[in-house]
Amino acid sequence: MLRIAIFLFAVLNIISKINAQSTTISRFYNIKNGNEFGQNIILKNESYFIHNAAIIDPGTGNSKISTFFTIVDKNFNVTNPITFINESKGAEKRSLQMVDDTIYYFGFNEYVLPNYWNILKTNINGDSIELLTYNDFPDIRMAPVSIQIKDDFLYLGGRTLEYFVNKGEITILKIDKKGNKIKEERFYDIADPQKVNYLSDFIKTYDGNFILAFTTILEGTTKQAFIIKFDENLDTIWSKEFNISNQIFNNPDLTPTQDSGVIFTWNVYLNDIRDQFPDGGFELGIHPPTIYKIDKNGNTQWADTMWTYRPAYNKAAPLKNIKKLFTAKNGDIIGAGYYRDHQEKRDWAWLFRYNSSGKLLWEKIYEDKNFTSEDDYFSDIKEAENGDIVCVGEFWDIDGEWNNATYTWLLRVDSMGCFEPGCGVTDSIYLIQVTSDYVTSTNEVISEFSYDNGIIIYPNPALDYIKVVLPNDRKIHKWEVLDLEGKQIITGNGENINKIDISTLKSGLYYLEVIDNKGRSVVGKFVVE
């Protein structure tokens, strides 16, 4: 069956190369005299509307944070002068929404008192249409997190600005399109006002309701996550709580599913689970993100944890931090953020894709070959009409001047995360190197392990031998090593699977299929250097 699957993959790969009509690009924009990054993006008629933030004139004593828009045409050239939002900082998670041809920007005057929220109406050309303000926060300073729109009303989500001090409330505000308040809700029955609560995301579901995600600080760095579904009148439909984590810097993310459910992410705490795995050269990351599929009634349908292993000589396993989720037209879930490698001491911009049933399809990290970078990430993702994935984020050139070294990064890849079809398969992190707007090479640099596959192969990449561990304690009947075309290279039985001699294999990618005494098969992949 594996040989058939590999053959089909090769055929589909050829077909995809023939039919591919993707537009792929990697472009950096250095608009201002300072450090800048892309926060949110909207696509319209092959134009790109980017909400940026920047630290202008850092180190001069006159530096300030400013919000501006970058409008990019289909050829990835900036087409319009930048529109600045004076004394405004954008919403933390979702600052842009588009209805028909009108774009709504959501931000606030962080550095000016009294505190107020801005809602700027504009179009894809960046022309200002109208500016609304809301300043009825007499008892607390609120930072904006997300904007959603339904019918003739705007729904604005925010959190206490003085986080970690002595307050931590969340709020959802419903206003009309003239800025008049309809209702405000803080969900005190769930978000205990005596504790510090942090709103992290807020979305509209396909059935016309809404879901928010927040965390509550229990003590120290220990947090618990919650989601609340509510209707257009801000009345709670149901709420759901999740496990406790001590990863203080990660917060939940949301994206709606087409069956009116939601995808929710939360970094679980796995310190105790490490004891269940062999110590033969691997360390399990203790804060991997878990992807949950929740149906419209609040029931968990599936969950998948993005386990990460690295050789024991590394100080720690890599950290995967999700900054944004997006639901594709076909129901797949696309995620963006960064992949932190503690051994390399750097962050790579990171993308991954799940199908609607909870299977991880692929994940990839990205870097530019012309620059030496250290901390890169994607903060927003969208899907183009042809299925391409468009991302915006930050690129940090560490060889540049410290006060002008971070740029807005606009990336467009195909639906597989590739510049060229077939740049990688499913169960490994792939490093995609880009140079002057195109891919120069693709290298498999980090092997991943999925607990659902039930197999660990190490070292990976390998040179002379590989070791195999099956955590489920299966009795092995036979195994075989196959090349990419499904050709059998090496075979053996359960007695010699613990250490397999691969010294005669040429450099490249191989599959290991293991069959137990009940005829069940698991497949892993490894690279020979």
One Martini backbone bead per residue (centre of mass of N, CA, C, O) as a GRO file, in nm:
protein
  529
    1MET     BB    1   0.056   0.064  -0.018
    2LEU     BB    2   0.296   0.254  -0.009
    3ARG     BB    3   0.373   0.235  -0.310
    4ILE     BB    4   0.110   0.351  -0.414
    5ALA     BB    5   0.125   0.621  -0.264
    6ILE     BB    6   0.392   0.715  -0.392
    7PHE     BB    7   0.295   0.705  -0.683
    8LEU     BB    8   0.059   0.904  -0.651
    9PHE     BB    9   0.231   1.140  -0.556
   10ALA     BB   10   0.397   1.163  -0.816
   11VAL     BB   11   0.160   1.216  -1.006
   12LEU     BB   12   0.046   1.466  -0.860
   13ASN     BB   13   0.302   1.630  -0.889
   14ILE     BB   14   0.300   1.647  -1.198
   15ILE     BB   15   0.020   1.774  -1.227
   16SER     BB   16   0.079   2.028  -1.056
   17LYS     BB   17   0.298   2.138  -1.249
   18ILE     BB   18   0.110   2.170  -1.494
   19ASN     BB   19  -0.140   2.335  -1.334
   20ALA     BB   20   0.014   2.554  -1.220
   21GLN     BB   21  -0.086   2.916  -1.117
   22SER     BB   22   0.115   3.047  -0.940
   23THR     BB   23   0.206   3.324  -0.727
   24THR     BB   24   0.538   3.389  -0.634
   25ILE     BB   25   0.662   3.562  -0.332
   26SER     BB   26   0.939   3.766  -0.187
   27ARG     BB   27   0.893   4.066   0.012
   28PHE     BB   28   1.045   4.373   0.110
   29TYR     BB   29   0.957   4.652   0.335
   30ASN     BB   30   1.114   4.991   0.366
   31ILE     BB   31   0.956   5.278   0.444
   32LYS     BB   32   1.088   5.368   0.710
   33ASN     BB   33   1.276   5.529   0.966
   34GLY     BB   34   1.274   5.209   1.080
   35ASN     BB   35   1.086   4.976   1.250
   36GLU     BB   36   0.895   4.715   1.082
   37PHE     BB   37   0.558   4.562   1.042
   38GLY     BB   38   0.325   4.317   0.971
   39GLN     BB   39  -0.014   4.241   1.074
   40ASN     BB   40  -0.231   4.286   0.837
   41ILE     BB   41  -0.444   4.143   0.564
   42ILE     BB   42  -0.583   4.232   0.235
   43LEU     BB   43  -0.769   4.102  -0.042
   44LYS     BB   44  -0.812   4.274  -0.374
   45ASN     BB   45  -0.779   4.228  -0.690
   46GLU     BB   46  -0.464   4.164  -0.646
   47SER     BB   47  -0.449   4.327  -0.387
   48TYR     BB   48  -0.261   4.480  -0.105
   49PHE     BB   49  -0.362   4.532   0.237
   50ILE     BB   50  -0.151   4.679   0.484
   51HIS     BB   51  -0.094   4.657   0.825
   52ASN     BB   52   0.121   4.868   1.000
   53ALA     BB   53   0.414   4.891   1.208
   54ALA     BB   54   0.624   5.145   1.383
   55ILE     BB   55   0.951   5.259   1.470
   56ILE     BB   56   1.021   5.587   1.474
   57ASP     BB   57   1.319   5.707   1.527
   58PRO     BB   58   1.520   5.539   1.676
   59GLY     BB   59   1.733   5.685   1.925
   60THR     BB   60   1.645   6.015   1.921
   61GLY     BB   61   1.396   6.079   2.139
   62ASN     BB   62   1.143   6.072   1.899
   63SER     BB   63   1.012   5.817   1.926
   64LYS     BB   64   0.742   5.617   1.765
   65ILE     BB   65   0.438   5.473   1.730
   66SER     BB   66   0.304   5.363   1.410
   67THR     BB   67   0.039   5.369   1.178
   68PHE     BB   68   0.008   5.195   0.856
   69PHE     BB   69  -0.030   5.174   0.499
   70THR     BB   70   0.013   4.917   0.245
   71ILE     BB   71  -0.008   4.934  -0.109
   72VAL     BB   72  -0.027   4.652  -0.331
   73ASP     BB   73   0.021   4.519  -0.623
   74LYS     BB   74   0.041   4.245  -0.841
   75ASN     BB   75   0.367   4.331  -0.860
   76PHE     BB   76   0.462   4.435  -0.566
   77ASN     BB   77   0.394   4.742  -0.568
   78VAL     BB   78   0.385   5.047  -0.448
   79THR     BB   79   0.088   5.271  -0.510
   80ASN     BB   80   0.066   5.435  -0.231
   81PRO     BB   81   0.056   5.645  -0.012
   82ILE     BB   82   0.090   5.667   0.315
   83THR     BB   83  -0.132   5.604   0.580
   84PHE     BB   84  -0.169   5.778   0.875
   85ILE     BB   85  -0.221   5.705   1.228
   86ASN     BB   86  -0.245   5.909   1.468
   87GLU     BB   87  -0.197   5.798   1.772
   88SER     BB   88  -0.197   5.480   1.678
   89LYS     BB   89  -0.295   5.143   1.760
   90GLY     BB   90  -0.342   4.835   1.675
   91ALA     BB   91  -0.495   4.563   1.687
   92GLU     BB   92  -0.364   4.264   1.798
   93LYS     BB   93  -0.524   4.060   1.588
   94ARG     BB   94  -0.792   4.224   1.440
   95SER     BB   95  -0.779   4.523   1.241
   96LEU     BB   96  -0.927   4.393   0.983
   97GLN     BB   97  -1.217   4.464   0.769
   98MET     BB   98  -1.438   4.352   0.499
   99VAL     BB   99  -1.712   4.530   0.328
  100ASP     BB  100  -1.711   4.493   0.034
  101ASP     BB  101  -1.523   4.803  -0.023
  102THR     BB  102  -1.487   4.824   0.293
  103ILE     BB  103  -1.251   4.925   0.532
  104TYR     BB  104  -1.177   4.826   0.871
  105TYR     BB  105  -1.014   5.000   1.128
  106PHE     BB  106  -0.858   4.896   1.447
  107GLY     BB  107  -0.789   5.122   1.726
  108PHE     BB  108  -0.564   5.326   1.945
  109ASN     BB  109  -0.464   5.571   2.205
  110GLU     BB  110  -0.219   5.475   2.399
  111TYR     BB  111  -0.061   5.781   2.461
  112VAL     BB  112  -0.354   5.902   2.524
  113LEU     BB  113  -0.553   6.116   2.719
  114PRO     BB  114  -0.809   5.967   2.683
  115ASN     BB  115  -0.925   5.662   2.618
  116TYR     BB  116  -0.958   5.542   2.270
  117TRP     BB  117  -1.138   5.431   1.989
  118ASN     BB  118  -1.072   5.337   1.649
  119ILE     BB  119  -1.265   5.376   1.331
  120LEU     BB  120  -1.156   5.321   1.009
  121LYS     BB  121  -1.257   5.419   0.690
  122THR     BB  122  -1.181   5.252   0.381
  123ASN     BB  123  -0.995   5.155   0.098
  124ILE     BB  124  -0.787   4.988  -0.122
  125ASN     BB  125  -0.637   5.285  -0.166
  126GLY     BB  126  -0.647   5.451   0.124
  127ASP     BB  127  -0.905   5.610   0.144
  128SER     BB  128  -1.061   5.823   0.341
  129ILE     BB  129  -1.398   5.820   0.484
  130GLU     BB  130  -1.401   5.749   0.809
  131LEU     BB  131  -1.411   5.853   1.167
  132LEU     BB  132  -1.435   5.671   1.462
  133THR     BB  133  -1.525   5.706   1.814
  134TYR     BB  134  -1.451   5.552   2.145
  135ASN     BB  135  -1.478   5.679   2.513
  136ASP     BB  136  -1.656   5.473   2.716
  137PHE     BB  137  -1.406   5.437   2.972
  138PRO     BB  138  -1.419   5.527   3.295
  139ASP     BB  139  -1.275   5.255   3.461
  140ILE     BB  140  -1.091   5.175   3.198
  141ARG     BB  141  -0.825   5.053   3.007
  142MET     BB  142  -0.852   4.964   2.657
  143ALA     BB  143  -0.746   4.714   2.440
  144PRO     BB  144  -0.746   4.617   2.124
  145VAL     BB  145  -0.813   4.302   1.934
  146SER     BB  146  -1.107   4.289   1.773
  147ILE     BB  147  -1.296   4.281   1.461
  148GLN     BB  148  -1.651   4.268   1.383
  149ILE     BB  149  -1.913   4.202   1.128
  150LYS     BB  150  -2.283   4.262   1.138
  151ASP     BB  151  -2.442   4.409   0.932
  152ASP     BB  152  -2.494   4.724   1.114
  153PHE     BB  153  -2.254   4.606   1.302
  154LEU     BB  154  -2.010   4.646   1.553
  155TYR     BB  155  -1.754   4.425   1.692
  156LEU     BB  156  -1.564   4.483   1.992
  157GLY     BB  157  -1.251   4.375   2.121
  158GLY     BB  158  -1.109   4.370   2.464
  159ARG     BB  159  -0.857   4.482   2.706
  160THR     BB  160  -0.669   4.540   2.954
  161LEU     BB  161  -0.392   4.741   2.967
  162GLU     BB  162  -0.311   4.669   3.277
  163TYR     BB  163  -0.141   4.419   3.259
  164PHE     BB  164  -0.034   4.268   3.566
  165VAL     BB  165  -0.137   4.452   3.785
  166ASN     BB  166  -0.490   4.471   3.886
  167LYS     BB  167  -0.612   4.398   3.604
  168GLY     BB  168  -0.844   4.174   3.382
  169GLU     BB  169  -1.044   4.261   3.154
  170ILE     BB  170  -1.319   4.205   2.936
  171THR     BB  171  -1.463   4.311   2.608
  172ILE     BB  172  -1.781   4.364   2.437
  173LEU     BB  173  -1.870   4.577   2.162
  174LYS     BB  174  -2.175   4.731   2.047
  175ILE     BB  175  -2.211   4.906   1.737
  176ASP     BB  176  -2.276   5.126   1.515
  177LYS     BB  177  -2.184   5.297   1.210
  178LYS     BB  178  -2.182   5.578   1.404
  179GLY     BB  179  -2.084   5.493   1.717
  180ASN     BB  180  -2.317   5.371   1.873
  181LYS     BB  181  -2.419   5.235   2.159
  182ILE     BB  182  -2.571   4.920   2.246
  183LYS     BB  183  -2.350   4.716   2.390
  184GLU     BB  184  -2.197   4.572   2.693
  185GLU     BB  185  -1.961   4.293   2.763
  186ARG     BB  186  -1.780   4.090   3.038
  187PHE     BB  187  -1.841   3.803   3.151
  188TYR     BB  188  -1.846   3.756   3.479
  189ASP     BB  189  -1.946   3.450   3.506
  190ILE     BB  190  -1.653   3.361   3.373
  191ALA     BB  191  -1.481   3.631   3.402
  192ASP     BB  192  -1.329   3.685   3.674
  193PRO     BB  193  -1.279   4.003   3.819
  194GLN     BB  194  -1.061   3.890   4.047
  195LYS     BB  195  -0.903   3.830   3.790
  196VAL     BB  196  -0.678   3.778   3.529
  197ASN     BB  197  -0.783   3.874   3.206
  198TYR     BB  198  -0.720   3.757   2.851
  199LEU     BB  199  -0.776   3.866   2.545
  200SER     BB  200  -0.692   3.695   2.224
  201ASP     BB  201  -0.980   3.636   2.070
  202PHE     BB  202  -1.221   3.719   1.789
  203ILE     BB  203  -1.514   3.580   1.624
  204LYS     BB  204  -1.703   3.476   1.346
  205THR     BB  205  -1.947   3.262   1.264
  206TYR     BB  206  -2.135   3.085   1.025
  207ASP     BB  207  -2.413   3.131   1.213
  208GLY     BB  208  -2.374   3.446   1.334
  209ASN     BB  209  -2.194   3.424   1.563
  210PHE     BB  210  -1.970   3.413   1.854
  211ILE     BB  211  -1.610   3.393   1.949
  212LEU     BB  212  -1.409   3.372   2.241
  213ALA     BB  213  -1.072   3.409   2.378
  214PHE     BB  214  -0.932   3.325   2.707
  215THR     BB  215  -0.735   3.403   2.996
  216THR     BB  216  -0.642   3.287   3.330
  217ILE     BB  217  -0.485   3.380   3.612
  218LEU     BB  218  -0.391   3.188   3.883
  219GLU     BB  219  -0.059   3.163   3.913
  220GLY     BB  220   0.180   3.327   3.810
  221THR     BB  221   0.220   3.132   3.501
  222THR     BB  222  -0.065   3.023   3.536
  223LYS     BB  223  -0.309   2.898   3.297
  224GLN     BB  224  -0.645   2.935   3.166
  225ALA     BB  225  -0.873   2.833   2.919
  226PHE     BB  226  -1.133   3.002   2.717
  227ILE     BB  227  -1.463   2.976   2.567
  228ILE     BB  228  -1.717   3.190   2.402
  229LYS     BB  229  -2.052   3.175   2.305
  230PHE     BB  230  -2.235   3.428   2.119
  231ASP     BB  231  -2.459   3.656   2.031
  232GLU     BB  232  -2.572   3.958   1.892
  233ASN     BB  233  -2.658   4.034   2.211
  234LEU     BB  234  -2.430   3.909   2.411
  235ASP     BB  235  -2.535   3.618   2.466
  236THR     BB  236  -2.485   3.329   2.611
  237ILE     BB  237  -2.457   2.992   2.496
  238TRP     BB  238  -2.150   2.897   2.560
  239SER     BB  239  -1.890   2.727   2.751
  240LYS     BB  240  -1.523   2.657   2.768
  241GLU     BB  241  -1.272   2.460   2.918
  242PHE     BB  242  -0.922   2.424   2.975
  243ASN     BB  243  -0.627   2.354   3.034
  244ILE     BB  244  -0.333   2.389   3.201
  245SER     BB  245  -0.072   2.644   3.182
  246ASN     BB  246   0.285   2.781   3.189
  247GLN     BB  247   0.269   2.941   2.910
  248ILE     BB  248   0.264   3.280   2.909
  249PHE     BB  249   0.326   3.359   2.583
  250ASN     BB  250   0.073   3.193   2.515
  251ASN     BB  251  -0.223   3.210   2.306
  252PRO     BB  252  -0.513   3.186   2.181
  253ASP     BB  253  -0.678   3.065   1.880
  254LEU     BB  254  -0.897   3.142   1.591
  255THR     BB  255  -1.134   2.962   1.366
  256PRO     BB  256  -1.374   2.911   1.150
  257THR     BB  257  -1.608   2.675   1.051
  258GLN     BB  258  -1.836   2.558   0.807
  259ASP     BB  259  -2.011   2.409   1.059
  260SER     BB  260  -2.002   2.636   1.301
  261GLY     BB  261  -1.741   2.607   1.424
  262VAL     BB  262  -1.408   2.562   1.583
  263ILE     BB  263  -1.073   2.662   1.604
  264PHE     BB  264  -0.839   2.572   1.868
  265THR     BB  265  -0.557   2.699   2.053
  266TRP     BB  266  -0.320   2.525   2.285
  267ASN     BB  267  -0.065   2.513   2.525
  268VAL     BB  268   0.046   2.248   2.661
  269TYR     BB  269   0.145   2.062   2.954
  270LEU     BB  270   0.428   1.802   2.933
  271ASN     BB  271   0.631   1.716   3.157
  272ASP     BB  272   0.529   1.419   3.237
  273ILE     BB  273   0.540   1.276   2.947
  274ARG     BB  274   0.848   1.230   2.907
  275ASP     BB  275   0.860   0.955   3.079
  276GLN     BB  276   0.719   0.777   2.835
  277PHE     BB  277   0.994   0.810   2.694
  278PRO     BB  278   1.275   0.762   2.557
  279ASP     BB  279   1.639   0.847   2.619
  280GLY     BB  280   1.758   0.797   2.310
  281GLY     BB  281   1.804   1.124   2.205
  282PHE     BB  282   1.538   1.268   2.331
  283GLU     BB  283   1.320   1.562   2.338
  284LEU     BB  284   1.034   1.694   2.473
  285GLY     BB  285   0.832   1.933   2.424
  286ILE     BB  286   0.637   2.116   2.679
  287HIS     BB  287   0.484   2.340   2.452
  288PRO     BB  288   0.277   2.231   2.255
  289PRO     BB  289   0.050   2.270   2.025
  290THR     BB  290  -0.310   2.244   2.023
  291ILE     BB  291  -0.565   2.118   1.811
  292TYR     BB  292  -0.908   2.214   1.809
  293LYS     BB  293  -1.232   2.071   1.746
  294ILE     BB  294  -1.532   2.262   1.762
  295ASP     BB  295  -1.848   2.259   1.778
  296LYS     BB  296  -2.148   2.444   1.787
  297ASN     BB  297  -2.196   2.303   2.096
  298GLY     BB  298  -1.892   2.249   2.238
  299ASN     BB  299  -1.767   1.995   2.108
  300THR     BB  300  -1.515   1.769   2.083
  301GLN     BB  301  -1.388   1.612   1.785
  302TRP     BB  302  -1.075   1.703   1.780
  303ALA     BB  303  -0.713   1.639   1.840
  304ASP     BB  304  -0.376   1.795   1.796
  305THR     BB  305  -0.036   1.745   1.868
  306MET     BB  306   0.274   1.931   1.814
  307TRP     BB  307   0.519   1.754   1.829
  308THR     BB  308   0.871   1.778   1.956
  309TYR     BB  309   1.194   1.673   1.845
  310ARG     BB  310   1.530   1.650   1.985
  311PRO     BB  311   1.829   1.622   2.048
  312ALA     BB  312   1.979   1.602   2.362
  313TYR     BB  313   2.208   1.824   2.307
  314ASN     BB  314   1.991   2.003   2.321
  315LYS     BB  315   1.845   2.225   2.532
  316ALA     BB  316   1.579   2.238   2.341
  317ALA     BB  317   1.295   2.225   2.208
  318PRO     BB  318   1.110   2.348   1.989
  319LEU     BB  319   0.906   2.638   1.928
  320LYS     BB  320   0.554   2.681   1.868
  321ASN     BB  321   0.399   2.985   1.740
  322ILE     BB  322   0.075   3.098   1.717
  323LYS     BB  323  -0.081   3.388   1.548
  324LYS     BB  324  -0.259   3.249   1.305
  325LEU     BB  325  -0.577   3.167   1.163
  326PHE     BB  326  -0.721   2.983   0.871
  327THR     BB  327  -0.993   2.931   0.643
  328ALA     BB  328  -1.038   2.757   0.378
  329LYS     BB  329  -1.241   2.682   0.116
  330ASN     BB  330  -1.199   2.354   0.178
  331GLY     BB  331  -1.153   2.359   0.519
  332ASP     BB  332  -0.886   2.417   0.581
  333ILE     BB  333  -0.605   2.471   0.808
  334ILE     BB  334  -0.421   2.771   0.858
  335GLY     BB  335  -0.094   2.850   0.986
  336ALA     BB  336   0.084   3.110   1.180
  337GLY     BB  337   0.437   3.209   1.269
  338TYR     BB  338   0.682   3.055   1.482
  339TYR     BB  339   1.016   2.890   1.488
  340ARG     BB  340   1.200   2.793   1.770
  341ASP     BB  341   1.556   2.757   1.786
  342HIS     BB  342   1.771   2.711   2.047
  343GLN     BB  343   2.030   2.617   1.905
  344GLU     BB  344   2.026   2.850   1.676
  345LYS     BB  345   1.906   3.116   1.786
  346ARG     BB  346   1.606   3.124   1.631
  347ASP     BB  347   1.351   3.254   1.408
  348TRP     BB  348   1.105   3.116   1.207
  349ALA     BB  349   0.900   3.129   0.970
  350TRP     BB  350   0.558   2.979   0.986
  351LEU     BB  351   0.382   2.698   0.833
  352PHE     BB  352   0.050   2.533   0.824
  353ARG     BB  353  -0.159   2.226   0.748
  354TYR     BB  354  -0.497   2.124   0.779
  355ASN     BB  355  -0.749   1.927   0.782
  356SER     BB  356  -1.085   1.883   0.881
  357SER     BB  357  -0.987   1.598   1.040
  358GLY     BB  358  -0.678   1.651   1.171
  359LYS     BB  359  -0.457   1.648   0.947
  360LEU     BB  360  -0.130   1.688   0.888
  361LEU     BB  361   0.006   1.803   0.588
  362TRP     BB  362   0.199   2.060   0.666
  363GLU     BB  363   0.533   2.214   0.731
  364LYS     BB  364   0.707   2.541   0.727
  365ILE     BB  365   1.011   2.718   0.680
  366TYR     BB  366   1.164   3.057   0.652
  367GLU     BB  367   1.420   3.209   0.433
  368ASP     BB  368   1.679   3.433   0.341
  369LYS     BB  369   1.979   3.413   0.161
  370ASN     BB  370   2.076   3.729   0.168
  371PHE     BB  371   2.022   3.703   0.481
  372THR     BB  372   2.078   3.765   0.826
  373SER     BB  373   1.875   3.605   1.056
  374GLU     BB  374   1.661   3.569   1.370
  375ASP     BB  375   1.355   3.723   1.372
  376ASP     BB  376   1.078   3.559   1.242
  377TYR     BB  377   0.735   3.625   1.114
  378PHE     BB  378   0.387   3.548   1.104
  379SER     BB  379   0.064   3.735   1.149
  380ASP     BB  380  -0.078   3.674   0.860
  381ILE     BB  381  -0.353   3.521   0.663
  382LYS     BB  382  -0.439   3.428   0.321
  383GLU     BB  383  -0.656   3.353   0.039
  384ALA     BB  384  -0.648   3.312  -0.277
  385GLU     BB  385  -0.832   3.235  -0.552
  386ASN     BB  386  -0.606   2.997  -0.636
  387GLY     BB  387  -0.491   2.907  -0.326
  388ASP     BB  388  -0.300   3.082  -0.228
  389ILE     BB  389  -0.061   3.195   0.013
  390VAL     BB  390  -0.082   3.484   0.228
  391CYS     BB  391   0.174   3.679   0.394
  392VAL     BB  392   0.247   3.862   0.702
  393GLY     BB  393   0.540   4.035   0.855
  394GLU     BB  394   0.871   3.976   0.989
  395PHE     BB  395   1.206   4.101   0.915
  396TRP     BB  396   1.547   4.036   1.042
  397ASP     BB  397   1.840   4.220   0.989
  398ILE     BB  398   2.140   4.172   1.164
  399ASP     BB  399   2.331   4.349   0.957
  400GLY     BB  400   2.189   4.585   1.025
  401GLU     BB  401   2.072   4.847   1.157
  402TRP     BB  402   1.918   4.852   1.459
  403ASN     BB  403   1.714   5.109   1.367
  404ASN     BB  404   1.682   4.944   1.054
  405ALA     BB  405   1.614   4.594   1.047
  406THR     BB  406   1.300   4.589   1.010
  407TYR     BB  407   1.054   4.427   0.800
  408THR     BB  408   0.818   4.388   0.574
  409TRP     BB  409   0.663   4.069   0.502
  410LEU     BB  410   0.585   3.938   0.177
  411LEU     BB  411   0.410   3.628   0.114
  412ARG     BB  412   0.384   3.391  -0.171
  413VAL     BB  413   0.226   3.077  -0.199
  414ASP     BB  414   0.118   2.786  -0.230
  415SER     BB  415  -0.093   2.541  -0.094
  416MET     BB  416   0.198   2.392   0.005
  417GLY     BB  417   0.422   2.623   0.063
  418CYS     BB  418   0.531   2.678  -0.233
  419PHE     BB  419   0.716   2.779  -0.521
  420GLU     BB  420   0.728   2.476  -0.597
  421PRO     BB  421   0.606   2.197  -0.673
  422GLY     BB  422   0.697   1.959  -0.436
  423CYS     BB  423   0.884   2.070  -0.176
  424GLY     BB  424   0.710   1.867   0.012
  425VAL     BB  425   0.612   1.671   0.272
  426THR     BB  426   0.433   1.612   0.563
  427ASP     BB  427   0.635   1.497   0.830
  428SER     BB  428   0.811   1.771   0.788
  429ILE     BB  429   1.031   2.008   0.818
  430TYR     BB  430   1.077   2.280   0.591
  431LEU     BB  431   1.329   2.461   0.427
  432ILE     BB  432   1.278   2.779   0.280
  433GLN     BB  433   1.463   2.934   0.031
  434VAL     BB  434   1.503   3.281  -0.049
  435THR     BB  435   1.571   3.479  -0.360
  436SER     BB  436   1.462   3.733  -0.512
  437ASP     BB  437   1.156   3.599  -0.522
  438TYR     BB  438   1.289   3.300  -0.501
  439VAL     BB  439   1.366   2.972  -0.513
  440THR     BB  440   1.677   2.784  -0.455
  441SER     BB  441   1.598   2.587  -0.208
  442THR     BB  442   1.536   2.253  -0.052
  443ASN     BB  443   1.546   2.153   0.296
  444GLU     BB  444   1.579   1.899   0.520
  445VAL     BB  445   1.628   1.981   0.878
  446ILE     BB  446   1.365   1.862   1.034
  447SER     BB  447   1.242   1.611   1.225
  448GLU     BB  448   0.929   1.469   1.282
  449PHE     BB  449   0.679   1.368   1.536
  450SER     BB  450   0.390   1.161   1.540
  451TYR     BB  451   0.203   0.996   1.761
  452ASP     BB  452  -0.005   0.870   1.561
  453ASN     BB  453   0.219   0.700   1.407
  454GLY     BB  454   0.406   0.538   1.618
  455ILE     BB  455   0.708   0.670   1.547
  456ILE     BB  456   1.072   0.654   1.592
  457ILE     BB  457   1.349   0.825   1.428
  458TYR     BB  458   1.704   0.772   1.495
  459PRO     BB  459   1.883   0.960   1.354
  460ASN     BB  460   1.762   1.288   1.201
  461PRO     BB  461   1.973   1.274   1.031
  462ALA     BB  462   2.171   1.017   0.877
  463LEU     BB  463   2.450   0.774   0.818
  464ASP     BB  464   2.475   0.451   0.937
  465TYR     BB  465   2.213   0.469   1.131
  466ILE     BB  466   1.904   0.350   1.285
  467LYS     BB  467   1.652   0.410   1.523
  468VAL     BB  468   1.366   0.237   1.678
  469VAL     BB  469   1.043   0.350   1.811
  470LEU     BB  470   0.750   0.202   1.980
  471PRO     BB  471   0.532   0.324   2.213
  472ASN     BB  472   0.302   0.082   2.178
  473ASP     BB  473   0.435  -0.203   2.199
  474ARG     BB  474   0.486  -0.357   1.942
  475LYS     BB  475   0.493  -0.646   1.745
  476ILE     BB  476   0.729  -0.737   1.516
  477HIS     BB  477   0.737  -0.880   1.195
  478LYS     BB  478   0.818  -0.640   0.984
  479TRP     BB  479   1.049  -0.462   0.759
  480GLU     BB  480   1.102  -0.163   0.535
  481VAL     BB  481   1.300  -0.001   0.296
  482LEU     BB  482   1.216   0.292   0.098
  483ASP     BB  483   1.189   0.469  -0.164
  484LEU     BB  484   1.022   0.719  -0.341
  485GLU     BB  485   0.915   0.474  -0.548
  486GLY     BB  486   0.885   0.199  -0.355
  487LYS     BB  487   1.152   0.061  -0.334
  488GLN     BB  488   1.314  -0.206  -0.211
  489ILE     BB  489   1.610  -0.211   0.003
  490ILE     BB  490   1.536  -0.307   0.305
  491THR     BB  491   1.512  -0.589   0.533
  492GLY     BB  492   1.318  -0.722   0.824
  493ASN     BB  493   1.283  -0.785   1.168
  494GLY     BB  494   1.224  -0.757   1.509
  495GLU     BB  495   1.530  -0.828   1.591
  496ASN     BB  496   1.661  -0.573   1.384
  497ILE     BB  497   1.522  -0.276   1.449
  498ASN     BB  498   1.685  -0.108   1.664
  499LYS     BB  499   1.935  -0.140   1.443
  500ILE     BB  500   1.993   0.010   1.129
  501ASP     BB  501   2.173  -0.044   0.845
  502ILE     BB  502   2.265   0.253   0.615
  503SER     BB  503   2.561   0.274   0.480
  504THR     BB  504   2.463   0.199   0.166
  505LEU     BB  505   2.319   0.456   0.136
  506LYS     BB  506   2.218   0.714  -0.023
  507SER     BB  507   2.153   1.019  -0.046
  508GLY     BB  508   1.833   1.090   0.114
  509LEU     BB  509   1.498   0.983   0.094
  510TYR     BB  510   1.311   0.769   0.330
  511TYR     BB  511   1.123   0.476   0.406
  512LEU     BB  512   0.956   0.325   0.699
  513GLU     BB  513   0.806   0.006   0.728
  514VAL     BB  514   0.585  -0.123   0.983
  515ILE     BB  515   0.487  -0.461   1.080
  516ASP     BB  516   0.276  -0.628   1.265
  517ASN     BB  517   0.116  -0.922   1.393
  518LYS     BB  518  -0.173  -0.771   1.279
  519GLY     BB  519  -0.099  -0.595   1.005
  520ARG     BB  520  -0.001  -0.329   1.099
  521SER     BB  521   0.086   0.004   0.975
  522VAL     BB  522   0.386   0.203   0.985
  523VAL     BB  523   0.524   0.533   0.895
  524GLY     BB  524   0.843   0.662   0.819
  525LYS     BB  525   1.103   0.921   0.801
  526PHE     BB  526   1.430   0.963   0.639
  527VAL     BB  527   1.769   1.093   0.632
  528VAL     BB  528   2.053   1.077   0.423
  529GLU     BB  529   2.379   1.224   0.420
   0.00000   0.00000   0.00000
